């Protein structure tokens, strides 16, 4: 059933009949498996992948690296879960490297992001520091390309 999950991840708009045909399964088997995954939390939801340059909104997206003091017996979980519940947070990941959490947020403008970091994120117990990076342009997100198909890129030839 791994193939079914992969197909849904690539295109959740495929009908059960289309999925069944591609996997040589019955429609009932596909429907039952999807129902089980929704029930047990394997499938958390369905979303359209929207190109931010085309959606008509002028939101600002920020990637925030957060250093956290781990707690005895809980590590980073309490702080990570608390941050994940904040309204502007779109994604929150425990990460390896020079920081502990990577937080993706959206706001109306730079000031909204700055206010969020200063008033909501930084004051949380256990947060040591934050470094904010802003999305300037998307080329690919969640497997979707955000560029028009062009021919192969050619280097200029000089005489």
Backbone as numpy.savetxt, mean C-alpha at the origin, in Angstrom:
# Nx Ny Nz CAx CAy CAz Cx Cy Cz
-4.74 -23.78 -4.93 -5.56 -22.57 -4.93 -4.70 -21.30 -4.93
-3.40 -21.46 -4.86 -2.50 -20.31 -4.90 -2.69 -19.52 -6.20
-2.92 -20.23 -7.29 -3.11 -19.58 -8.59 -4.35 -18.69 -8.58
-5.40 -19.13 -7.90 -6.64 -18.33 -7.79 -6.35 -17.03 -7.05
-5.63 -17.12 -5.96 -5.29 -15.93 -5.19 -4.44 -14.97 -6.02
-3.51 -15.50 -6.81 -2.68 -14.66 -7.67 -3.51 -13.96 -8.74
-4.44 -14.68 -9.36 -5.31 -14.07 -10.37 -6.16 -12.96 -9.77
-6.71 -13.19 -8.58 -7.50 -12.15 -7.92 -6.65 -10.93 -7.60
-5.40 -11.16 -7.20 -4.49 -10.06 -6.91 -4.16 -9.24 -8.14
-4.14 -9.87 -9.30 -3.85 -9.17 -10.55 -5.07 -8.45 -11.08
-6.26 -9.06 -10.92 -7.48 -8.46 -11.45 -8.69 -9.01 -10.69
-9.10 -8.31 -9.66 -10.22 -8.76 -8.84 -11.56 -8.59 -9.53
-11.58 -8.00 -10.71 -12.84 -7.82 -11.43 -13.20 -9.01 -12.31
-12.31 -9.99 -12.39 -12.65 -11.19 -13.17 -13.84 -11.88 -12.50
-14.76 -12.36 -13.31 -15.92 -13.06 -12.76 -15.50 -14.45 -12.28
-16.34 -15.05 -11.45 -16.05 -16.41 -11.00 -15.98 -17.37 -12.18
-16.80 -17.13 -13.20 -16.77 -17.99 -14.39 -15.43 -17.85 -15.12
-14.94 -16.62 -15.25 -13.65 -16.41 -15.92 -12.51 -17.04 -15.12
-12.55 -16.87 -13.80 -11.52 -17.46 -12.95 -11.56 -18.98 -13.06
-12.76 -19.55 -13.00 -12.91 -21.00 -13.09 -12.38 -21.53 -14.42
-12.69 -20.84 -15.51 -12.23 -21.28 -16.83 -10.71 -21.25 -16.92
-10.09 -20.21 -16.38 -8.63 -20.09 -16.45 -7.93 -21.15 -15.61
-8.58 -21.62 -14.56 -7.95 -22.56 -13.63 -8.48 -23.99 -13.75
-9.38 -24.21 -14.71 -10.00 -25.53 -14.90 -10.68 -26.00 -13.60
-11.43 -25.09 -12.99 -12.20 -25.39 -11.79 -13.67 -25.14 -12.08
-14.53 -25.55 -11.15 -15.93 -25.21 -11.30 -16.16 -23.82 -10.72
-17.19 -23.18 -11.19 -17.55 -21.86 -10.66 -17.87 -21.95 -9.17
-18.54 -23.02 -8.79 -18.91 -23.22 -7.38 -17.66 -23.35 -6.51
-16.63 -24.03 -7.00 -15.39 -24.18 -6.23 -14.69 -22.84 -6.06
-14.68 -22.03 -7.11 -14.07 -20.71 -7.03 -14.83 -19.84 -6.04
-16.16 -19.85 -6.16 -16.99 -19.04 -5.27 -16.81 -19.45 -3.81
-16.75 -20.74 -3.56 -16.59 -21.23 -2.19 -15.22 -20.84 -1.62
-14.18 -20.94 -2.44 -12.85 -20.61 -1.97 -12.73 -19.11 -1.67
-13.27 -18.28 -2.55 -13.23 -16.83 -2.32 -14.01 -16.48 -1.05
-15.16 -17.11 -0.87 -15.95 -16.88 0.34 -15.14 -17.23 1.58
-14.45 -18.37 1.58 -13.63 -18.79 2.72 -12.51 -17.79 2.99
-11.84 -17.32 1.93 -10.75 -16.35 2.10 -11.27 -15.02 2.65
-12.45 -14.61 2.23 -13.03 -13.38 2.77 -13.39 -13.57 4.24
-13.92 -14.75 4.57 -14.35 -15.05 5.93 -13.16 -15.16 6.89
-12.06 -15.81 6.45 -10.92 -16.01 7.36 -9.91 -14.85 7.34
-10.17 -13.83 6.51 -9.31 -12.66 6.50 -8.13 -12.74 5.54
-8.04 -13.81 4.76 -6.98 -13.89 3.75 -7.16 -12.77 2.74
-8.40 -12.58 2.29 -8.73 -11.43 1.43 -9.30 -10.36 2.34
-8.62 -9.21 2.39 -9.01 -8.12 3.29 -9.92 -7.10 2.62
-9.98 -7.10 1.29 -10.84 -6.15 0.60 -10.44 -6.05 -0.86
-11.17 -5.21 -1.59 -10.93 -5.00 -3.01 -10.87 -3.51 -3.26
-9.91 -3.07 -4.09 -9.77 -1.64 -4.38 -9.42 -1.43 -5.84
-9.83 -0.30 -6.35 -9.40 0.11 -7.68 -8.04 0.79 -7.54
-7.15 0.57 -8.47 -5.85 1.23 -8.48 -6.01 2.50 -9.30
-5.98 3.66 -8.63 -6.25 4.94 -9.26 -4.95 5.68 -9.50
-4.79 6.22 -10.70 -3.60 7.01 -11.03 -3.75 8.38 -10.38
-2.86 8.73 -9.44 -2.99 10.01 -8.74 -2.89 11.22 -9.66
-2.24 11.06 -10.79 -2.11 12.18 -11.74 -3.41 12.39 -12.53
-4.30 11.41 -12.49 -5.53 11.47 -13.29 -6.80 11.64 -12.47
-6.71 11.53 -11.14 -7.95 11.47 -10.35 -8.57 12.83 -10.03
-7.90 13.93 -10.39 -8.48 15.24 -10.17 -8.32 15.78 -8.76
-7.76 14.99 -7.86 -7.53 15.45 -6.50 -6.08 15.91 -6.39
-5.83 16.86 -5.53 -4.46 17.34 -5.37 -3.92 16.96 -4.00
-3.97 15.66 -3.70 -3.46 15.21 -2.41 -1.95 15.05 -2.46
-1.35 15.11 -1.30 0.08 14.93 -1.14 0.29 13.60 -0.44
1.21 12.79 -0.96 1.52 11.51 -0.35 2.91 11.59 0.26
3.03 11.10 1.50 4.32 11.11 2.18 4.65 9.72 2.69
5.93 9.39 2.60 6.48 8.16 3.16 7.29 8.60 4.38
6.93 8.09 5.54 7.58 8.53 6.77 8.32 7.35 7.39
9.63 7.53 7.56 10.44 6.56 8.27 10.34 6.89 9.76
9.99 5.91 10.55 9.80 6.15 11.99 10.73 5.22 12.78
11.53 5.81 13.65 12.33 5.03 14.59 11.54 4.92 15.88
11.52 3.71 16.44 10.70 3.42 17.61 11.54 2.70 18.66
11.27 2.97 19.92 11.87 2.22 21.00 11.02 0.97 21.22
11.60 -0.22 21.00 10.79 -1.44 21.18 10.45 -1.65 22.66
9.28 -2.24 22.89 8.83 -2.52 24.24 9.16 -3.95 24.63
9.48 -4.15 25.88 9.73 -5.49 26.38 8.45 -6.32 26.25
8.57 -7.47 25.63 7.42 -8.37 25.49 6.50 -8.02 24.34
6.66 -6.88 23.72 5.75 -6.51 22.63 6.46 -6.00 21.39
7.75 -5.72 21.53 8.50 -5.22 20.38 7.93 -3.92 19.86
7.62 -3.91 18.58 7.13 -2.71 17.91 5.62 -2.73 17.72
4.97 -3.82 18.11 3.55 -4.02 17.79 2.62 -2.95 18.35
2.75 -2.59 19.62 1.82 -1.63 20.20 1.90 -0.30 19.46
3.11 0.20 19.23 3.27 1.48 18.53 2.82 1.35 17.08
3.18 0.26 16.43 2.78 0.06 15.03 1.27 0.02 14.87
0.58 -0.68 15.76 -0.88 -0.76 15.69 -1.52 0.60 15.98
-0.94 1.33 16.92 -1.49 2.65 17.25 -1.36 3.60 16.06
-0.21 3.58 15.42 0.01 4.44 14.24 -0.92 4.02 13.11
-1.06 2.71 12.89 -1.90 2.20 11.80 -3.35 2.65 11.93
-3.82 2.91 13.14 -5.21 3.33 13.36 -5.46 4.81 13.07
-4.41 5.61 12.91 -4.59 7.05 12.66 -5.23 7.27 11.29
-6.12 8.27 11.20 -6.93 8.49 10.00 -6.14 8.68 8.71
-5.12 9.48 8.71 -4.40 9.78 7.48 -3.51 8.64 7.00
-3.27 7.65 7.86 -2.36 6.55 7.51 -3.03 5.61 6.51
-2.38 5.42 5.38 -2.87 4.50 4.35 -2.20 3.14 4.49
-0.93 3.11 4.91 -0.20 1.86 5.10 0.81 2.06 6.22
1.11 0.99 6.93 2.11 1.03 8.00 2.80 -0.32 8.02
4.13 -0.32 7.87 4.89 -1.55 7.77 6.02 -1.56 8.80
6.28 -2.71 9.39 7.51 -2.93 10.14 8.57 -3.23 9.10
9.72 -2.57 9.20 10.72 -2.68 8.15 12.11 -2.91 8.74
12.98 -3.43 7.93 14.38 -3.58 8.34 15.15 -2.37 7.84
16.33 -2.18 8.37 17.17 -1.07 7.92 17.37 -0.03 9.00
17.53 1.22 8.57 17.85 2.30 9.49 16.68 2.84 10.28
15.49 2.37 10.04 14.30 2.79 10.77 13.47 1.56 11.04
12.43 1.68 11.84 11.64 0.52 12.25 10.31 0.40 11.53
9.62 1.53 11.33 8.32 1.52 10.67 8.39 2.41 9.43
7.68 2.00 8.40 7.49 2.84 7.22 6.00 3.13 7.14
5.66 4.42 7.19 4.26 4.84 7.24 3.95 5.64 5.98
2.88 5.28 5.29 2.43 5.99 4.10 1.18 6.77 4.48
1.21 8.10 4.27 0.04 8.92 4.59 -0.32 9.81 3.41
-1.55 10.30 3.43 -2.01 11.26 2.43 -2.62 12.46 3.15
-2.39 13.64 2.58 -2.96 14.86 3.13 -3.32 15.82 2.02
-4.04 16.88 2.37 -4.47 17.86 1.37 -3.31 18.70 0.84
-2.30 18.93 1.68 -1.15 19.74 1.27 0.02 19.46 2.20
1.15 20.13 1.95 2.35 19.91 2.76 2.11 20.26 4.23
1.34 21.30 4.47 1.07 21.71 5.84 0.27 20.65 6.59
-0.65 19.99 5.92 -1.43 18.92 6.56 -0.52 17.77 6.96
0.46 17.45 6.11 1.41 16.38 6.43 2.27 16.81 7.63
2.78 18.06 7.58 3.62 18.56 8.67 2.85 18.57 9.99
1.61 18.98 9.96 0.78 19.01 11.17 0.56 17.60 11.70
0.29 16.67 10.81 0.11 15.27 11.22 1.35 14.75 11.93
2.52 14.97 11.33 3.76 14.47 11.93 4.00 15.13 13.28
3.82 16.45 13.35 4.10 17.18 14.58 3.10 16.91 15.70
1.82 16.79 15.34 0.78 16.69 16.37 0.26 15.28 16.63
0.35 14.40 15.66 -0.22 13.06 15.83 0.85 11.97 15.95
1.86 12.02 15.08 2.82 10.93 15.00 3.96 11.07 16.01
4.64 12.19 15.99 5.81 12.39 16.86 5.52 12.27 18.36
4.37 12.75 18.83 4.10 12.67 20.28 3.78 11.26 20.81
3.62 10.28 19.96 3.27 8.93 20.42 4.42 8.37 21.25
4.09 7.84 22.42 5.10 7.22 23.28 5.81 6.11 22.50
7.12 6.15 22.52 7.92 5.14 21.84 8.47 5.62 20.52
7.89 6.69 19.93 8.42 7.23 18.68 9.65 8.07 19.01
10.77 7.71 18.43 12.04 8.39 18.69 12.28 9.50 17.67
12.07 9.19 16.38 12.28 10.19 15.33 11.52 9.81 14.07
11.34 10.81 13.20 10.64 10.63 11.94 11.43 11.32 10.83
11.44 10.72 9.65 12.01 11.35 8.46 10.96 11.23 7.36
10.55 12.36 6.81 9.45 12.39 5.85 9.96 12.59 4.43
9.43 11.79 3.51 9.77 11.87 2.09 8.45 12.02 1.33
8.44 12.83 0.28 7.20 13.09 -0.46 7.23 12.42 -1.82
6.09 11.87 -2.22 5.97 11.29 -3.57 5.91 12.45 -4.56
6.77 12.40 -5.54 6.76 13.41 -6.59 6.05 12.90 -7.84
6.21 11.62 -8.14 5.60 11.03 -9.32 5.56 9.52 -9.14
4.52 8.89 -9.65 4.42 7.43 -9.57 4.76 6.82 -10.92
5.63 5.82 -10.90 5.94 5.06 -12.10 5.26 3.69 -12.06
5.23 3.11 -10.87 4.60 1.81 -10.69 4.17 1.69 -9.24
2.96 1.16 -9.03 2.45 0.98 -7.68 1.60 -0.28 -7.64
1.87 -1.13 -6.67 1.14 -2.39 -6.50 1.03 -3.18 -7.80
2.09 -3.17 -8.59 2.13 -3.93 -9.83 1.56 -3.23 -11.04
1.02 -2.02 -10.87 0.43 -1.29 -11.99 1.36 -0.18 -12.45
1.63 -0.14 -13.75 2.47 0.91 -14.33 1.66 2.18 -14.50
2.29 3.32 -14.23 1.64 4.62 -14.37 2.33 5.44 -15.45
2.56 4.83 -16.59 3.17 5.56 -17.68 2.59 5.03 -18.98
2.52 5.91 -19.95 2.02 5.50 -21.25 3.02 4.55 -21.88
2.50 3.58 -22.58 3.38 2.64 -23.27 4.09 3.37 -24.41
5.38 3.27 -24.37 6.19 3.89 -25.41 7.07 2.82 -26.01
7.67 3.15 -27.12 8.64 2.24 -27.72 9.88 2.16 -26.84
10.82 1.30 -27.22 12.03 1.22 -26.41 12.77 2.55 -26.36
13.30 2.85 -25.18 14.02 4.10 -25.01 15.35 4.02 -25.74
15.62 5.02 -26.58 16.85 5.02 -27.36 17.75 6.13 -26.91
19.00 5.83 -26.88 19.97 6.85 -26.53 20.23 7.72 -27.75
20.47 9.03 -27.55 20.77 9.88 -28.70 22.10 9.48 -29.34
22.12 9.55 -30.65 23.33 9.21 -31.39 23.97 10.52 -31.85
25.25 10.69 -31.53 25.91 11.91 -31.97 26.88 11.58 -33.10
27.05 12.53 -34.03 27.92 12.24 -35.18 29.38 12.19 -34.80
